[in-house]
Amino acid sequence: MTNQLTMIKTPLASLVKDPQNVRSRDYAEEDVRQLADMIASKGLLQPPLVRQMKGGKKPVFGVSAGGRRLAALNLLAVENRLPEAIAKEGVDVILRDNNTADVLEVSLMENFNRAPLSAVEEMRAFQSVQSEGQSIEQISNTFGVPVRIVKQRLALADIHADILAAFDAGDMSLDALKAFTLSSDKETQKRVFDQLSPHNLHPSSIRKAISQEGVTAGNKLARFATVEAYIERGGEVLQNLFDEDQSVLTNASLLHEICLERLELEAERLRNEGWADVRVFLEADYNWSQNMDPLYQEDRELTEDEVIRVNALMEERNDLTHDLRSTYDSADRQVILDRIRTLQDELDALTKADFTLEDKARASLAVFIGHDGAVERSRPYVTSQEVASGASSANADPDHISGSLAEDYNAIIEAEMRFAITQNADVAYLVSTAALAQQAFYVRSPALTVGAV
């Protein structure tokens, strides 16, 4: 059967989504808005394909192909931004016959054959338009895409010509090409390209070669100091337009200086609370307290409500410790470990008495930047002489850690070791070698039996 196609104009209100349109899900809001902006700027470049629906006094047309265009037109109507020609004269549509099977076929063909522009095609298109004098904002409005995307594509187009030629020849991936945008200096780009070609053009290698001794914005030091404070102090940032956390703060010494200044403020606050010796480190340092003993808090008597709360916290901590043993995703494991730590902090706050001024006057502790970019502080420590001469009862008690807590800690350590073995072949090899050596030479460590792992 030959399908009759007729171009007509019809009011927007007469258009509805055809029930036979195979795309049943709602369109992404951002996609619809981008298309709406483009229609508002350039008009409706491609008329929707419609068929007349049955019933009703006034004609109603179902949109068989062009549902996103219909959604964009309706959005413009709600926002009172319809192009004047469409508002006055109606929407151009292509009317075809009412064959249901054929409508389904057309809808399927349009959706299966739709191929959005690739990043490279957008890059060349935006570069061409920019060369004709359009600003980034104008390009954004013309194509209905965010300014951020336009900047990303233009940064790709501005990469050294030799690198673009290598990409066009299929010698590197798009992610590798994006990595070169970390530097806007074409000489730097070309130097790194020549240095790494042809076998090491990986995104991480490219970023590392460009940034050299810099620190990424996602690093815990940068999160603690804040990129804003670093820039205010004159620090340079190599912007990664595709991933902000991979932007590079080039002046590591300045970043360290800012971090140490902020840590010193925290240390001074603790000194004002009575702690005699507060030491500052950028990262956790376990060597400073090697010849010292931990200072523990006295247990305090709990109210009935506090006992109930403590039991609930311990139950949750035990459940999470059990979950940790069967969790292998790194991000999920970190969430569990963070929660266990939070629970333990609350348990300590509930069950332990505050340190006395006398304890603080003879103790040392350290402040440093934790893995999440926040300030952390160590347990207080005292010298062995202090312990011998005047330790508190809590410090003199060798069984200061409860049995259940010790079991939980051991379970966490075991789970972490199991995870390390599954994730790292070197660790698995070393642990296996240790286990074999233990069996062959009857070596038994009081701290760890490898075979148990």
N, C-alpha and C positions, 0 to 999 in steps of 0.2 A: 504494500500500500504506500502511495506517495504522500508524504506529509506536506501540508500547506503551511507556509510561514508568512506571516503578515506583520509588518511594523505598525504599531498603533500607539497612541498616547492615552493614558488612563490616570485618574486621580490616585494619589498614593493610598488613600483610604480604601480603595477597591482591591488592593493587593494583600493577599494572605499567603502564608507558607503552605505549599501543596502537601497534603498528607502523604503523597506518593514520593516525596523527596526523601532519598535514602539517608540523608544526614539528619538523624533524629535528635542528636544532642544539641544543647544550646551552644552558641558560638562564644569563644573567649571574649570577655569584655574588652581587653586591650586590642584584640584584632579588629573588633567592630569599630572601636573608636578611631583606630588608625585609618581604616577605610573611610569612615565618616569625614575625617579631616581632609582626606584626599578628594572626596566628592565635593566637599565644600569649597575646596581650592580650584579643582579642575573640572568639576561636573561629573556626570555619570558617563564614563567612557565606554562601558559595555552593557547594553540593555539586558535585563533578566529575560529568561525564557519562561513563558506562562501558558496556561490553558484555562479556558473558561469553566468555572465550577457550576454544577447544576443547582437549581433552586434559587429562591430569592427574587425580589422584585427588581433590584438593581444588579447589574452585572458584577460578579466577583471573580477575580482571576487568581488562580493558585500559582505560586512561583515554583516551577519545577527545577530550575537551575538558576541560582543567584540569591539564595536565602541570606547569605551574609550581606549582600548589597541591600536587600530589603531591610535587614536589621539596622544597617548603617543609615538608611534613609529615614527610618522611623526615629532613630536617635536624633538626627538633625532636625526633624519636625518637632520633637519634644523640646529641644534646645533652641527652637526658632532660628535655625541656621540653614534651612533648605535653600539651595540656589534659586534665584528668582524665577528662572525659566521653569523649573520643576514645580515650584509653588503655584505659579499662575497657569501653566499649560498642562501639567501632569507629567507622568513618568513615561519615558520611551520604553516599550517592552516589545518582545517578539512573541506573537500569538501563534500557537500551533494547534493541531487538532487534538481531540480528546481521547486518543488511544492510550489506555492505562499502561499496557505493557511497554509501549514505546516511551512513555513518560519515565517509567522506571529505568529503561535502558539509557536514556539521555542523562538522567540524574547520576546514574552509576558512572557513565563515561566521564562526566565533568569532574566528579570527585576522585576517581582513580587517576586521571590524567593530569590533575593539577600538580604543578611543580613550582614551588616558590623560588624566588631568586636566591642563589647561593650568596654567601658572604662576599665572594670574589666578584660576582656579577653586580651586587650592590655597590661594592667598592669602586668599580670602574664607572658605574652610572653616576654615583655621587661626585666622583672626581671630575667627570665631564661637565656636570651641572655647575660645580664650583668654579671651573675654569671659565665659565660664561658669566661669572660675576655674582652668583647667588651666595648668600651667607649661610652659615650652618643652620641658623634658625629658619631661614627661608627654605632650605632643603628639607628640613624636618617637616615644615608645614606642607610642602609640595608633595612629599611622598607619604606623609602621615605616619612617620616613625619618630621615636623619641630622639632628642638631641644627643643622648648618650650613644645611641647606635650610630648616628651620623659621625660623631667624633671617632668612634672605633673604626668605622669603615675608611674614613679619610686618613687615619693613622696608618692603616694597612697600605693604602695607595701611595703614601709618602715614604715607604721603605726604599732602601737603595735598589737601583734598577737591576743589579746583578742578582740580588736575592729574589726579587720578583720573577726574574727570568728562570731561576732555579725552581721556584714554586710552580711556574707555568709548565716547566718541563717534567713535573712530577717527582722532583728530587727531595721534596720536604713536605711535611703535613701542614695543614692550616694552623694547628696549634703551635707548631714551630714558627710559622710566619708571624703569628700574634706575639710570640715571645720577643721578637726583634723590636716591637713597638715600645719596649721598656726604655729604650733610648731614642731620642729624636735626632741624635747626631748620626748622620749617614756614614761618616768615617768610622765611628765606633761600630756601627752595624756591620760594615764591610770587614773591619779587622776581625771581629768575632766570627763572621761567616767564613773567612779564609782560614781562621784558626781551627774551626771545628769541622769544616767540610773534608770529605763528603760523608764520613761514617758516624759522626757524632752530633748531627743536627737534631738533637732532642730538646723539647721546650725547657726542661730543667737545666740542661747543660748551657743553653743559650742564656737563660736568665742569670745563672751563676757567673758566667763569663762576663756579662755586661755589668752586673752589680759588684763583682769582685768581693771587697771586704764589707759590703753594706749589710743592713739588717732589714728583713721584710717587715711590712706593716702589721702582719699577723703574728709576728714574734711576741713572746710575752714581755720582753723589755719595751718594745714599741707600744704595746697596749697599756703598760703601766705608765710610761712617760707621757703618752698620747702624741700622735702625729702633729696635732695642732701646737702643742708646747714646743716640740722640736722645730717646727717651721718658724715659730715666733722668735726662736733663738738663732735663726739664720741657717738652719739645716736644709739641705737640698734633698728633694724626693724625686726619684725616677718613677713616674706614674705608670701603673699598669691599668690601662683602660678596660681590660677584660676581667680583671680580678683585683679588687682593691687591696686584699690581704697580701698580694704578691708585689705590690709597689715596694720600692727599695729606699730606705733611708741610708744615704751614702756615707754620712759622717758618724761612724760607730762610736768614736770617742766622745762626741757631743752627746749622743744618746745615753751613753754610760754616765756621763756627768750629771745629766738631768735625773736619771734614775737614782743615783747615789744621793743627790740633794733631797729628793723626795723620801728616800729611805731614812735619811738622817733626821728629817722632821718627825717621822714615826718613832725613831729611836729616842729623840728628845722628849716626846710625849711619854714614853715608857719610863724614862729617867725621872720625869716629874712625878710619876706614880710611885717612885721609891726604888726602882730597880737600879742597883749600883753600877752594873757593867752591862751595857747593851752594845753589841757589835753589829756592824753592817756588812752584808754581802749581797752581791747582785743575784746570786743563785744559792741554793741550799749547799752549805759546806759542812761536811761531817767530820772534818779533821780538827777543827778548832777545839772541840770538846773531848778529844781522845783521852786525855789524862785527867778527866773530871768525871764526877758521878752525877746522875740525874737527881734533881730535887723533886720530891713528890708531895702532893697535898694530903692533908689529913682527911679521912672520911668524915662526913657530917651526918647527923641524925635526920631522917626523912619523915615528913608528915605522911598521913595515909594517902592523900592525893598525889604526893610526890612518888610514893611507892608504886601506885597504879601507873603513873606516867613512865617511870623507869622500866617497869615490866613491859609496857607497850613498846618502848624504844628498843629494848633488848630483843623482843620478839621480831620486830621489823629488821633489826640488824642481822639477826640469825637467818631470817628468810633471804635477805639480800646476799649474805655470804654463801648460802646454798645456791642461789641463782647464778652467782659469779662463776661457779664451777662449770656451768653448762652454757656460758655466754662467750662467744668467740669474736663478735664484732668489736673492733677497738673502741668505736664511739660509744656503743652500748655499755661496754665494760667501764669506760671512764665515768659515765653517768652513775653506774652502780657504786663505783669506788668513791665518787664525790658524795653520794648520799650516805654511804657508810661513815664517811668522815664527819659529815654534818651531824649524824646521829650520835657518834662518839663524843663530839664536842658538847652536845646538849647533855649527854649522860655525865660527862665530867663536870659540867656546870652545876648539875643537880646534886651529884653525889659527893663532890669534893669541896672542902672548905677553901676559902680564899687564902692565898699566901699571906703570911704575916709580914709586917714591915721589917721584922728581924730577918725573915727568910730573904726578902728582896735585897736587903742591905748586904748580904753575903753571897748572892747568886749572880751568875752571868747568863745572858741569853742572847740570841741572834735574831735579826730581822732580815728578810730576803724576799725576792719576788717568786711567787709560786707559778705553777705551770699555766694557770689561767690569767696571769697578769695582775694578780692582786697581792697585797702585802701579806706575808705569813711570818710567824715567829716560832722559834724553836722552843722546846722544853727548857726550863731553867736548869742550870748545872752549877755544882759547887766543887771545889777542889777536894781531894781525898783527905787532906788535913782538916778541912771544915767538917767533913762527915765524921771523922774520928773524934773531933773535939766537941761538936754540938749539933748533931743531926736530930731532926725531929723524929718522932716515933714512926711516922709514915716512911721516912727515908731509911730508918734502921731496919724496917721489916723487909726481908728478902722476898716475901710473897705478896708484894704490893699490887700485882696484877691478878685479878680474879681468874679462876679456872676457866670459866666460860669465855672470858675475853681472850685468854691465851689460846683457847681452841679456835676462836674466830680468827685471830691473827694468823695462826698456823694454816687454817683453811684458805685464807686469802693468799698467803705466800705460796701454798701448793697450787692454787688455781692460777696464779700469775706465772708460775713455772711451767705448768701444763700449757698455758696459752703461748708462752715464749717458745716452747718446743715445737708447737704446731705452726708457728709463724716464721721461724728462722732456722734454716737448715744447719747453720753453724752451731747454734745452741743445741739442737738435737744431736749433732755429732759429738759435741763435747760431753753432754750428759750421758750419752750411750757409752762413750769411752770411759767415763768415770765409773759407770755401773759395772762394766767389764773388769776394770782394774780392781774395783772393790771386791768382786767375786774371786778374782785370781789371786789377790794378795791379802784377802781378809782384812781390808782396811775398813774401819767403821768410824764415821764421824759422829761425835756426840750431838752435833747440831742438825745433821741431815742424813737420812738414809736414801741414797739415790734411787734404789729400787722401788721405793714407795711412790715416787713421782710417776 
